[in-house]
Amino acid sequence: MSFPPSVLEDMARAQIGNEATAKYFAASMVGIIVLIASIRLTAIFFNRYASAGIRKSIFVRPPIITSRYIRSVLLRKVPGFSSVGHALLVVTYVAINLILLLTNINWATRIGIAKRCGWLALLNTCFITFLALKNTPLAFLTIHSYEKLNCLHQVGGYTVVALVIVHFSMMSDFMVTTGYTWLLLEQPQICAMVAGISMVLIGVTATFLRKMKYEVFYVIHVILFMLILITVAMHRPSLAEKAVYIPIITGCLWAADRIVRLVRLLWNLYGTRAHLTPLANGGTRIVLSRSSTRVIPGAHCMLWIPAIRPLESHPFTIASSTATTLEFVVSAQDGFTRHLHEYAVRNPGASLRASFHGPYGVFPNLNKSAERVVLVAGGSGASFTFGVALDMIAKVGAGSSTKSIEFIWVVKHRDTLSWFSKEMAQLVNCPLVNLSIHCTSTGGTASNSPPTTASDSSDQEKGSRKFSSASSSTALGMGASRVGSESDVEKQQNATRALEVPSAVHILPGRPDVAFLISGVVDSAEASDRIVVAACGPHPLMDVVRSTVADCVKTKGPSISYHYEEFGW
């Protein structure tokens, strides 16, 4: 039994319209990427290579004034979004989908509407899969790697769920009312129902499970995603109808990314050990006996320690690096990080087999693109800011334009400062760095002395790290060995002595006035200076930093750029 000629004609017209819609969708998404890339790359080129004289030119001032006004608006916080810029991007994305859904379609036929929703669901699935890949040119082109695009990935996911529900509802209604209910029991339609239910389950778990049990959500997410691609291809297997090409392309992109990550994981496995040191307040220091030539400040790696979790790798920001080591400082939260810390406490100084892939992330060369830098961190977000600061002071010299680095770190407990005692000792000895360390807990001691720089602490005694996600990987061998012949107690005592806070570092009690500190740097800068504010920490702190930067972006005065890393998945 087949459909009557009138229905077949409607399907043929819908097919033509849907193929055109696929081209318009692809062109629109590419257009957005090209627009963002053009703006970003132009800004980077101008900030890095334009001289102070060029920036003051009367021919350049009008576009500078316009761009600054736009940036001051785009940085503003709006309900439900991190900024006006993110909200505008999401609105543009949703608007494109609505336009493609509502145009060039026969509204007199339910099957036409249903098929348009089905095609858009497939197209959006391919797009959001591309956004989630770790190895794409997006990071270079848009200065946003996969973790920064997670917001659009989530919105795209909910868009797909909505389109799938409409598609299923309209097709079911059409088949029931026209007497083709029996089609629902055929294999293509059963596959469609499996795919639809899987997509809805992803939407439900993303809403209720993602923040509570991310690792469980991630496993469900990956399994259902693979099931969706297979069942969608079985739902529309005909190459002549062309819809099957979309899940094939999506699957190839996803598989290629996974293969690249697995190859890197296996390549970095040989001879790599993770040396664990427990720190105060749930911290763990991880030192990998391997480095990467692609390390940049503020980057993160997907770290795999099979003795802790054999089937998972997790993202951690690189706190510091050498030619032979990568160092991470991890705060125990839940799941993997909690188990990691508990293992380190039971086995201080343990050496575990480990590997990693990465690093990932994009950050500009501040030594050549900024005269003044403000780094703001809350808690373990200091992994990011210490990594940036240490990289900058290592590059100070010929060709560096940096005049000052304002380093602000807020912690709840004083003991947390010991996590980065070695890094603080390096910063306090650099005359460019102004340390402002704040402890918000009323317990413990704190000094009321002002923030210090190395230049004004010469009479004092010198003292000696989104977004993010877990990934499945192949379980390889595991093993643990103890380092050295010291007892656990001796190791712990030595670690504690080594991690004491340098005496030249003064700790201020209470929460800092971050807005005042950032504004002070801006007010003291020259009109030709370029200022970069980079921050990492909890959402309330990030909101304050973002709103302050937005307030400080003026049509006259120094240039101000903002870069952020946020806690959360």
N, C-alpha and C positions, 0 to 999 in steps of 0.2 A: 504494500500500500504506500502511495506517495502523496505529497501535498497537491492540491488543485493548482491549475496554471496561474491563477491570480496570486496565490501565496508564493509560488516559485518566482514570479515576476518581482514581487516585493523583496524577496530575498536577494535576487540579482541586483536590484537597485541599491539595496542596503550594502551589499558587498562592495560595489563601486564607491559608495560614499565612505565606507569604513576604511578602504585602502587609502583614499585621499586623506582621511582623518589621521591615519598613521603617519603620513608624510608631514602633515602640518604639525603634529605633536612633536615629531623628531626635530623639525626645524625650529620650533618654539623653544625646546629645551636647549638645543645647541646655541640658539640666539641668546638665551639667558646666560649661559656659561661664557660665551664670547664677550658679552657686554661687561660682566663682572671681571673677567680676565683683563680686558682692555683698561678698565678703570684702575684696577689694582696694579698692573704692571706699569702703567703710566705714572701712577703715584710713587711707586718704588723707584723708578728711573729718575724722576724729578727730584725726590728727596735725597737720593744718593749722589747724583752727578751735577745737579744745578748749583751753581755758586751763589753766594749771598747776594752778589750784584744782580744776577739774573732773577733771583726771587724778588728783588725790589723793583725790577723793571716795570714801567708803566704799561707795557704790553702784556705782561704776565699777571699783574695784579688783579684785573677783573675776573679771570677764571679762578684764581686762588681764592678771592673773596667769595665767589659763588660756591666753590667746592667746600669751603669751610662752613658756610652757612648750612649747606645741605648735610654735612657730616654732623654738625651740632644737633640737627633735628633727628638724624638717623640713629644717633647714639642714645637717645632718650628711652627710658624704660616705659613700656606700655603693659597693661594687664594681660597676662597669658603668654607674653613673649619677653625675651631678654632685651629687645630693643625695637625701635621703630623700623630699623633696617631689616631685621628678621621678620617682623610682621608684614612689611611690604613685600618681601620675597615670597612668603607663604601666600599672601593675598594674590599676588601675580600668578603663582602656580595654580591655585584653586580657580582663579578667573579663566586661565587658559583651558583648564579641564571643562569648566562650565560652558565656555564658548564652543568648544569642540563637541560637547554633548548636545547643545541646543541648536546648532546650525547644520545645514545640509542634511536634514533628516526628515523622513515622512512621518509626521505626528499622527497620521490617521491609522497607522498600523502598530500594534503592540510589538510585533516581532522586530520591526525596525529599531524601536527604542531599546529593546532588550539586547539586540546584537551590537548596537553602538556602545552600550554600557559594558558589554563583554570585551569588545576591542579595547576600550579605554582602560579597563581593568588590567588587561594583558600588557598594554603599553606602559602603564604606570608601574607595574611589577618589574618590568625590565629597567625602568629608570631608577627606582629606589634601590634595586639590586646594585646598579652601577654606583650609586652614592655610597653604598656600604662597603665597597671594595677598598682594600688597603693599598693596592698597587695600581694606581691610575695617574694620569697626568693632571688630575684636578688640583692636587696640592700645589703644583708649580704654577698652573694657570690662574687659579683663583685665590691663592694663598690660604686656602682652607682644605685641610686634609679630612679624611673620612669622619673623624670624631666631631669636627665643627659642623658637619652637614647632617648630624643625627636628628636635629629638629625637623628638617625638611623630609628626611627619611621617615620619621614617625607620622608626619602629616600625610605623606604619600601613602603610607600603609593604611591609615584610616580611610583615605579616599578610595583605595582599592576595595576595602571591606564594604563601603557604601555602594560602590558600583556593582560589586558581586551580588549584594542583596537585591538591588533593583533588577539586575539581569535575571537572577533566579526567579524572582517573583513574577516578572513580566512573561518569561518563557513558560513557567508553570501555568499561569493564568491562561495564556494562549492555548496551550495543549489541552487543558481541561475543558475550556469553553468551546473548542472546535472539535472535540472528540478524539484527540490524539493522545489521550492519557497513557496508552500502552507504550508510547515512545519513552516515557520516563523509566521504564524497566529495561531498556536496551543499554548495552555497555557504554556507548558514548555519553548518555545522559547520567548513568550511574557514576561514571568518572567525573562528570561535571559537578554532581552533588558532593562527591568526596572532596574535590578541590574547593568548592564553596564552603563546606563545613570547616575544612582545614583553615581557610582564610579567616573565617569568623572566629575560630578558636585562637588564632594568632592575635586578632584584635582584642579579644577578651583577656587573654593572658598578658598582653602588653599593657592593658589598663589596670589590672588588679595584681599581677604577679611580678612585673618587671622590677619594681623598686623594692619589693619585699624579699624576693628570692630570685635574683637576677640569673644566677647560674642555672637554676631549674628552667626559668623562662627561656634562656638561650638554647638549651638542649631541645626544648619543645619547638622553638622557633626554627632551628635548622632542620629538624626532622620533618616538620610540616611543610617547610619551604620546598624541600626536595620532593615530597609527596605531591605538592601542588604542581610543580613543573611537569612531573611524569603524567599525572592525571589530566592536566590541561592539554598536553600533547595528544593523549589518547582520546580526549573529547573532540578535538578537531584535527585528526591525523592527515587530512588531505593536503598535499602540497599545493594543489591547484587553488585552494581557498586561502593560502598564504598565512593564515593565522598561526599555523604551527611553527612558522619560522621564529616567532617572537619568543616562545618558551625555549626553543633550541638556542637562540642567541643568548638569552638570559642564562641558561645553564652553562653554556660555553664560557661566558664571562666569569661566572661564579667559580667554575671548576678551574679555570686558568689562574685566578687569584689564589685559590687554595693550593694549587700545585706549586706556585711560586713561594708561598709561605712555608709549605712543607719542605721544599728543597733548601730554603734558607735555614730552617730549623735543623735539618739533618746535617747541613754543612757546618753549622755552628756548634753541633753536639760534640765533635771530636775534641777531647782534652779540656772541655769547659767545665769548671766547677763553680758552685755558688757557696761562698763562705758566709755563714750566718752569725750575726751578733745581736743578742737581745738588747733593746734599749728601754729606757724608762717610759712609763705611760703607754705601753702597748706598741712601741716602735720596734722595728727590725731593720738592721743594716744588712744589705746583700751586696757582696763584692764578687762580681763575675771575673773569672780569670781569662777573660777574652774581651776584646774591644772591637770597634768597627770604624772604618775610615769615613763612614757617612754620618757620624755623630754631629749634631748641631745643638746649640743650647736650647733647652726647653723641650727637646724631643723625648719620645717614650719608646720603649720596646715591649713586645709581647714576650713575657718571660715564662718559661716552662721548667718546672721542677717536679719531675715525676714522683719523687719520694713523698711529696705533699699531695699533689693531684695529678695522677698519670694521664688523664684525658683532657686536661685543661691548660691553656696558657692565658696569662693575665697581663694587662698593660700597667707599666710603672714608669714614671718619669725618671730620666737619668739625672741624678744629683751631681755627679762629677765623673770624669773619665780621664784615663791616661792612654798611652799607646798600647797598653796590655790589659787594662781592666775597665770595667764599667761598674759604677756604684749607684745603688738605689737605697732610699730610705722609705720604708713602708709603714703606714699606720694601720694597726689591726682594727678592722671593722667587723666583717662577718665572713663566713665561708672560708675561702682560700687564705686571706690575710690573717684571719684569726688562727687557723690551723698552722700557718707558717710561724707566727709568733710563739705559739705554744710549743712547737717543735724546737725553736731557737732557745726558749727558756729551759727546756728539758736537756738540750744538747748545745750549750754555748760553744761557739767555735766550730760547729759542725761544717763539714764540706760535703756538699751533695752534687751529684751529677745534674747538669742543667744545660739548657740551650735557650735561644731566643731568635726571634725574627724582628726585623726593623733595622734602624730606628724609623719612627714615623713622626710626622709633625713638620710644620713650616714656621720659621722665625727669621726675621731679617738680620743682617749683619749690622748691629747697632754701632759698632766702632766707626763705621763709615756713613751711617745714616742718621746719627743723632749726636747733638752736643750735650744734652742732659737726659738722663734716664731715671725714671722712678719705678722701683720694683716693690710691689705690695704683695704680701703673702699672709695667709691665715693657716696656722697649724702645719700639717704636712704639705700644704701647698708650697712651702719653702723649697721643696725639691726642685720645683720649676725655677724659682727666682734665684736660688743659689747657683743652679746650673748656668743661668744666663749671666749672673754677675761674675762668676769665676772665669767664664769664657771671655768676658769683656776685659777683665784686668790682665788676663794672659796675653791679650792682643794689643794692649796699650803700647804705643810707641809710634814709629814713623807711619804716617797714613791714617792714624786714628784721630777722630775729631771729638772724642768724648772729653767733656770738661768736668762732669760730676755725675755720681751715681747715688741716688737717694734710696736706701734700702730699708723698707719697713716690714717688720715681722711681728705678728700678733699671735701669742700662744695663751692657752688657758692655764697650764701648769708650768712652773719654772723648770722642772726636770726635763721638759720637752726640749729645752734649749740645747741639752747635751747631744741631741740627735745630730746637730750640725756644728759641733764645737770646732772641729778641724777646719771646716769651711769658714766659720766666723773668724778664726785666727788669721786666715789668709786675707779676708776682707778688711779687718781692722788695721792691718798693716799697709793698706793701699791708701794713699793720700786723696784719691778721687772719691772714695766711698764714705758716705755718711750713714752710719748704722743707727736705726731707731727701733729698738727691741722693746716690746710691751708684753707684760704678763697680766692677764685679767683676773686671775684667781687671787683672792684675798689671803690665801695661805701661802707660806713661803716668804722669802725675803726679796726685796727689790730695792734698787737704788733710785733715788730721786735725781740723780745727775742727768744732765742733758744728753742728747744723742752725741756720739763721739765720732770723730774721724781720726785717722792715724796721725794727721798733722798736729792735732791739738791734744794728743794723748802721749806726747813724747816724754813727759815727766812722770807718767804712770808706768806701772809694771806691765810689760807686754806678756800676753798669754801665748802660750804655745798654740728628697722629692718623693674622662676623661677621661666615652667620655666617653666611664669607659666600658669595655665589653670583654667577655671571655670568649675564647675560641677553642674549638675541638682540635685535637691533634693526635697523631698516632702514638700509642704508648710504646716507648723504647725502654731499654734497661734502666735500672735504678740502683743506687747504692749510696751509702753514707759512710764517711770515715771521719775520725776525730783528728784534729790538727794539733801537732806538737805533743809533748808529754806532760803538760801541766794538768793539774786537777781542775774540775769544774769551778771550784771556789776561787782558785788562783786566776783562772781565766776571767771570771766575772769581775774580780777585783782589779785586774789589769785593765779590762775594758772600761770599768768605771773611771779609773784614774785617767785613762787616755781621753775620755769623753767629757772631762770637766770643762765648764764654760771658761773661755779666756778671761783673765782678770781685767783686761782693758775694755771689755764689753760691759756697758752699763745697761741695766734693765730698768725700764720705767713701769710703774704700777698703773693698772687700769687700761681702759681702751684708748687708743690714740684717736686724735681728731684727724682722720685720714684726709678729709676734704681740705682742712687747713694746711696740712703738710704738702699736699699736691699743689694747692693754690700758691703756696709760698715759693715753690720751685718755679712755677710759671711766672709769678710776679717778679722774681729776681733775674729772669732770663732776658736776653737781648731780643729785639724784634726779629733778628735774622736767625736766631737759634732754632734748632729742630729738637723737639721734646718727644720722647716715647714713654708712655706709661704702660707697664706690663704687670698683670696681676693674676694670682691664682689663689683660690680659697672658697669658703662657703658662700652661698648665694647672697646673704645680707651684706657681706663685705664687698662682693662684686658689684652689687647694686649701687653702693655708695661710691665706689671708684668710677663706675661707668657714668653716673649722674654728674660727678665732679668734673670728669674730663669733658663731658658735654657742655657744662657751664663755662669751662675754661677755653673752649674753642671759640675764638673771636675773629672777626674779619681783619682786625689789626693786632699785631703782636706775633709771638713765636708760633711756629707750626707745631701741632700736637697730634700724635698718633696713639692709638690704643690697641693693645693686644691682650688677650685674656685666655686663661685656662680655668675651667670650672670643675668643681667636684660633682660627682654623680655620673650616671650611665647615660 
